[in-house]
Amino acid sequence: MFTGIVQGTAEVVDIIKKESFQTHVVRLEPEWLDNLNIGASIAHNGCCLTVTNIDNNLVSFDLMQATLRLTNLGLLQLGQRVNIERAAKFGDEIGGHSMSGHISLQAKISEVIDTPNNRTIWFALPNEHMKYVLSKGYIGLDGCSLTIGEVSETGFCVHLIPETLQRTLFGERKVGDKVNVEFDPQTQAIVDTVERIMANRY
């Protein structure tokens, strides 16, 4: 489980490509290595990945074809960075909202509005997924737990404070970039349940 509170960004220092498979090696900050073992879970841009090798501060993760296709991790190039969050431990403060690290789809950035001490980013989503996006609700974007701002028929926006822009990739995101989306599981469960109940009435 993750909380959506990104701890920082890590550089991708190696990408080992095989048939329908990749291994990513990232350089982690020393404080993120505490009690880190092979088999541990770390979220990359919100996607839960398993540690497969540790060589000092260079940590490896294997990505299957489905992960490469569904998430923006398949678009990464050497030298680029990913948002990092280590898995939550029992008793940790949940500063964001509970997240599984299972990505639903990618959303494309359609507009970026910069104002003093604030940045608003609009995202486009397919219509069939907009039912899970509610104004003032939670959503996971590249692993960040964020509050949804305004909602339109084809997209939504979030408002980002300087701390989020400094700590995550959102400070450098631009129009056309794709971000990983994890819908709030409680919202998704309620919407799907209501749809099933309504369908059974007719």
DOMI-942240 format. One record per residue (C-alpha): residue number from 1; residue in one letter; x, y, z. Coordinates in Angstrom, 1 decimal. Layout:
<sites>
[site NUM,"A",[X,Y,Z]]
...
</sites>
This chain:
<sites>
[site 1,"M",[0.0,0.0,0.0]]
[site 2,"F",[1.1,3.6,-0.7]]
[site 3,"T",[-0.1,6.9,0.6]]
[site 4,"G",[0.5,9.1,-2.5]]
[site 5,"I",[3.0,11.2,-0.7]]
[site 6,"V",[6.0,11.2,-3.2]]
[site 7,"Q",[9.3,11.3,-1.4]]
[site 8,"G",[11.2,12.7,-4.3]]
[site 9,"T",[12.5,11.7,-7.8]]
[site 10,"A",[15.1,9.2,-8.8]]
[site 11,"E",[17.2,9.0,-12.0]]
[site 12,"V",[16.9,6.1,-14.3]]
[site 13,"V",[20.6,5.1,-14.9]]
[site 14,"D",[20.1,1.9,-17.0]]
[site 15,"I",[17.4,0.2,-19.1]]
[site 16,"I",[18.0,-3.4,-20.0]]
[site 17,"K",[15.6,-4.4,-22.8]]
[site 18,"K",[14.6,-8.0,-23.5]]
[site 19,"E",[11.7,-9.5,-25.4]]
[site 20,"S",[8.4,-8.2,-23.8]]
[site 21,"F",[10.4,-7.4,-20.7]]
[site 22,"Q",[12.6,-4.6,-19.3]]
[site 23,"T",[14.7,-4.0,-16.2]]
[site 24,"H",[15.1,-0.5,-15.0]]
[site 25,"V",[17.9,0.5,-12.7]]
[site 26,"V",[17.4,3.7,-10.6]]
[site 27,"R",[19.7,5.6,-8.3]]
[site 28,"L",[18.0,6.0,-4.9]]
[site 29,"E",[18.8,8.6,-2.3]]
[site 30,"P",[20.5,7.2,0.8]]
[site 31,"E",[17.5,7.8,3.1]]
[site 32,"W",[15.4,5.6,0.8]]
[site 33,"L",[17.7,2.6,1.2]]
[site 34,"D",[17.0,2.1,4.9]]
[site 35,"N",[16.1,-1.6,5.5]]
[site 36,"L",[15.4,-2.0,1.8]]
[site 37,"N",[15.5,-5.6,0.7]]
[site 38,"I",[15.0,-7.6,-2.5]]
[site 39,"G",[11.3,-8.2,-2.8]]
[site 40,"A",[10.3,-4.9,-1.4]]
[site 41,"S",[7.8,-2.7,-3.2]]
[site 42,"I",[8.5,0.8,-4.4]]
[site 43,"A",[6.2,3.0,-6.5]]
[site 44,"H",[7.6,4.5,-9.7]]
[site 45,"N",[5.3,7.2,-11.0]]
[site 46,"G",[2.6,5.5,-8.9]]
[site 47,"C",[3.2,2.0,-10.4]]
[site 48,"C",[4.1,-0.6,-7.8]]
[site 49,"L",[7.3,-2.4,-8.7]]
[site 50,"T",[9.4,-5.0,-6.9]]
[site 51,"V",[13.0,-4.7,-6.0]]
[site 52,"T",[15.0,-7.4,-7.9]]
[site 53,"N",[18.6,-6.3,-7.1]]
[site 54,"I",[20.5,-3.9,-4.9]]
[site 55,"D",[24.0,-2.7,-5.7]]
[site 56,"N",[24.8,0.1,-3.2]]
[site 57,"N",[22.4,2.9,-4.2]]
[site 58,"L",[21.5,1.4,-7.6]]
[site 59,"V",[18.3,-0.6,-7.4]]
[site 60,"S",[16.8,-2.8,-10.1]]
[site 61,"F",[13.2,-3.4,-11.0]]
[site 62,"D",[11.6,-5.7,-13.6]]
[site 63,"L",[8.7,-4.5,-15.8]]
[site 64,"M",[6.5,-6.9,-17.7]]
[site 65,"Q",[5.0,-6.0,-21.1]]
[site 66,"A",[1.6,-5.1,-19.6]]
[site 67,"T",[3.3,-2.6,-17.3]]
[site 68,"L",[5.2,-1.1,-20.2]]
[site 69,"R",[2.1,-0.8,-22.3]]
[site 70,"L",[-0.3,0.5,-19.6]]
[site 71,"T",[2.0,3.0,-17.9]]
[site 72,"N",[4.3,5.8,-18.8]]
[site 73,"L",[7.3,3.8,-17.6]]
[site 74,"G",[7.5,2.3,-21.1]]
[site 75,"L",[8.3,5.8,-22.4]]
[site 76,"L",[11.2,6.4,-20.1]]
[site 77,"Q",[14.7,7.1,-21.5]]
[site 78,"L",[18.1,7.0,-19.7]]
[site 79,"G",[18.6,10.1,-17.5]]
[site 80,"Q",[15.0,10.8,-17.0]]
[site 81,"R",[13.5,10.7,-13.5]]
[site 82,"V",[10.6,9.0,-11.8]]
[site 83,"N",[8.5,9.9,-8.8]]
[site 84,"I",[9.4,7.6,-5.9]]
[site 85,"E",[7.5,6.4,-2.9]]
[site 86,"R",[8.4,3.5,-0.7]]
[site 87,"A",[5.6,1.2,0.5]]
[site 88,"A",[3.8,2.4,3.7]]
[site 89,"K",[4.5,0.6,6.9]]
[site 90,"F",[2.0,-0.2,9.6]]
[site 91,"G",[1.6,2.9,11.8]]
[site 92,"D",[2.8,5.4,9.2]]
[site 93,"E",[0.9,8.6,8.9]]
[site 94,"I",[-1.4,8.6,5.8]]
[site 95,"G",[-0.9,12.1,4.5]]
[site 96,"G",[-2.6,11.5,1.2]]
[site 97,"H",[-5.0,8.6,0.5]]
[site 98,"S",[-4.7,4.9,0.3]]
[site 99,"M",[-3.3,3.8,-3.1]]
[site 100,"S",[-2.5,0.3,-4.4]]
[site 101,"G",[0.1,1.2,-7.0]]
[site 102,"H",[-2.1,-0.4,-9.7]]
[site 103,"I",[-2.4,2.0,-12.6]]
[site 104,"S",[-5.7,2.2,-14.5]]
[site 105,"L",[-4.6,4.2,-17.5]]
[site 106,"Q",[-2.6,7.2,-18.7]]
[site 107,"A",[-4.0,10.7,-19.0]]
[site 108,"K",[-2.6,13.3,-21.4]]
[site 109,"I",[-1.8,16.8,-20.2]]
[site 110,"S",[-4.0,19.2,-22.2]]
[site 111,"E",[-3.1,22.6,-20.6]]
[site 112,"V",[-0.7,24.0,-18.1]]
[site 113,"I",[-1.5,27.3,-16.4]]
[site 114,"D",[1.2,29.0,-14.3]]
[site 115,"T",[0.4,31.7,-11.8]]
[site 116,"P",[2.5,33.1,-8.9]]
[site 117,"N",[3.1,30.2,-6.3]]
[site 118,"N",[0.7,27.9,-8.1]]
[site 119,"R",[0.3,25.7,-11.2]]
[site 120,"T",[-2.9,24.3,-12.6]]
[site 121,"I",[-2.7,21.3,-14.9]]
[site 122,"W",[-5.6,20.0,-17.0]]
[site 123,"F",[-5.8,16.4,-18.0]]
[site 124,"A",[-7.8,14.7,-20.8]]
[site 125,"L",[-9.4,11.4,-20.1]]
[site 126,"P",[-11.6,9.1,-22.2]]
[site 127,"N",[-15.3,9.7,-21.5]]
[site 128,"E",[-15.9,6.2,-20.1]]
[site 129,"H",[-13.5,6.9,-17.3]]
[site 130,"M",[-14.8,10.4,-16.3]]
[site 131,"K",[-17.4,8.8,-14.1]]
[site 132,"Y",[-14.6,8.2,-11.5]]
[site 133,"V",[-13.5,11.8,-11.5]]
[site 134,"L",[-15.4,14.0,-9.0]]
[site 135,"S",[-14.7,17.6,-8.0]]
[site 136,"K",[-12.9,17.7,-4.6]]
[site 137,"G",[-12.4,13.9,-4.8]]
[site 138,"Y",[-9.0,12.2,-4.7]]
[site 139,"I",[-7.0,10.9,-7.6]]
[site 140,"G",[-3.5,9.4,-8.0]]
[site 141,"L",[-1.4,11.0,-10.7]]
[site 142,"D",[2.1,9.7,-11.3]]
[site 143,"G",[2.0,8.5,-7.7]]
[site 144,"C",[0.9,11.8,-6.2]]
[site 145,"S",[-2.3,11.9,-4.1]]
[site 146,"L",[-4.1,15.0,-5.4]]
[site 147,"T",[-7.4,16.7,-4.9]]
[site 148,"I",[-9.4,17.1,-8.1]]
[site 149,"G",[-10.2,20.7,-8.9]]
[site 150,"E",[-12.7,21.5,-11.7]]
[site 151,"V",[-14.2,18.8,-13.9]]
[site 152,"S",[-15.3,19.1,-17.5]]
[site 153,"E",[-17.0,16.6,-19.9]]
[site 154,"T",[-13.6,15.4,-21.2]]
[site 155,"G",[-11.1,16.2,-18.4]]
[site 156,"F",[-10.2,17.6,-15.1]]
[site 157,"C",[-7.6,19.8,-13.4]]
[site 158,"V",[-5.5,19.8,-10.2]]
[site 159,"H",[-3.9,22.8,-8.5]]
[site 160,"L",[-0.3,22.3,-7.4]]
[site 161,"I",[1.5,24.1,-4.6]]
[site 162,"P",[5.3,24.9,-4.8]]
[site 163,"E",[6.2,22.0,-2.5]]
[site 164,"T",[4.6,19.5,-4.8]]
[site 165,"L",[6.2,21.1,-7.9]]
[site 166,"Q",[9.7,21.0,-6.2]]
[site 167,"R",[9.4,17.4,-4.9]]
[site 168,"T",[7.8,15.7,-7.9]]
[site 169,"L",[7.9,15.7,-11.7]]
[site 170,"F",[5.0,18.1,-12.0]]
[site 171,"G",[7.3,21.0,-11.8]]
[site 172,"E",[8.6,20.1,-15.3]]
[site 173,"R",[5.6,18.4,-16.9]]
[site 174,"K",[4.3,20.0,-20.1]]
[site 175,"V",[1.4,19.8,-22.5]]
[site 176,"G",[1.3,16.4,-24.3]]
[site 177,"D",[3.0,14.5,-21.5]]
[site 178,"K",[1.3,11.4,-20.3]]
[site 179,"V",[0.8,10.6,-16.6]]
[site 180,"N",[-0.2,7.5,-14.8]]
[site 181,"V",[-3.7,7.5,-13.3]]
[site 182,"E",[-4.9,5.5,-10.3]]
[site 183,"F",[-8.5,6.3,-9.4]]
[site 184,"D",[-9.6,6.5,-5.8]]
[site 185,"P",[-10.6,2.9,-5.1]]
[site 186,"Q",[-13.5,3.9,-2.8]]
[site 187,"T",[-15.0,6.2,-5.5]]
[site 188,"Q",[-14.5,3.5,-8.1]]
[site 189,"A",[-16.2,0.9,-5.9]]
[site 190,"I",[-19.2,3.2,-5.2]]
[site 191,"V",[-19.7,4.2,-8.8]]
[site 192,"D",[-19.5,0.6,-10.1]]
[site 193,"T",[-21.8,-0.7,-7.4]]
[site 194,"V",[-24.4,2.0,-8.2]]
[site 195,"E",[-24.2,1.1,-11.9]]
[site 196,"R",[-24.8,-2.6,-11.2]]
[site 197,"I",[-27.8,-1.8,-8.9]]
[site 198,"M",[-29.3,0.5,-11.5]]
[site 199,"A",[-28.7,-2.0,-14.3]]
[site 200,"N",[-30.5,-4.8,-12.3]]
[site 201,"R",[-33.6,-2.6,-11.9]]
[site 202,"Y",[-34.3,-2.7,-15.6]]
</sites>
